[in-house]
Amino acid sequence: MPWPMVHFGVAQKLGGPEPSSHLLIGSIAPDAIHVRGKITREQKGITHLVRDGGLPDANLIKENYLHYLNLEPEKAWKEYIYGYFAHIYTDLRWIQTLYAAFKKENIDDKEHIGYTYNQEVSQLEFELKRLQPWTDSILNKLKDSEGHAIPLFVEKSEVEQYRTIKLEWLWDERNEPKIELIYFTLDKVEMFIQDIAGELNTLFIPSGIHAHGG
């Protein structure tokens, strides 16, 4: 639901002050399915653990995280998996908080709600890119970052292709709508990023898990 810069912001908090490239690319990997072209909601749902039309709860995210974390011993894999499941949790909490408030305010405008949302989150991407001190470091790390295949979810090539597409979009200033944010203002989103990173630390660390920067 949130776009890459929000996921990068969460990853930066989790792996800060210098999150690894594996954590960063993992933080957008669930959306890599979009490079397949026209996909159904069900197909996208597979990479996000969707059950019965909804995202999983925190416990199911943690359960799947632990399973995939232990499939490979390498540090790069574990950081990638941390990013991957942090993405799903971030989506869940976005829907429950900022997006829920946005939808409530636009409940009677079903015709334009999708357009309004896309305009707002597009603008938010550029504002975060401009104003966050970590932007240059993170985007440079991502340029040559290496993806990983996750069985039943995504292929390595898909993740790397998606990463490249997203970076090219962010670097093209013509994609900025140049509107004033109403629903997803910087203060709200920065607070969201801070809160979600804290929640993820609480969710995962009791099991002895943490992303290691580097």
Secondary structure, 3 states (H helix, E strand, C coil): CCCHHHHHHHHHHHHCCCCCHHHHHHCCHHHHHHHHCCCCHHHHHHHCCCECCECCCHHHHHHHHHHHHCCCCCHHHHHHHHHHHHHHHHHHHHHHCHHHHHHHHCCCCCCCHHHHHHHHHHHHHHHHHHHCCCHHHHHHHHHCCCCCCECCCECHHHHHHHHHHHHHHHHCHHHCCCCCCCCCCHHHHHHHHHHHHHHHHHHHHHHCCCCCCC
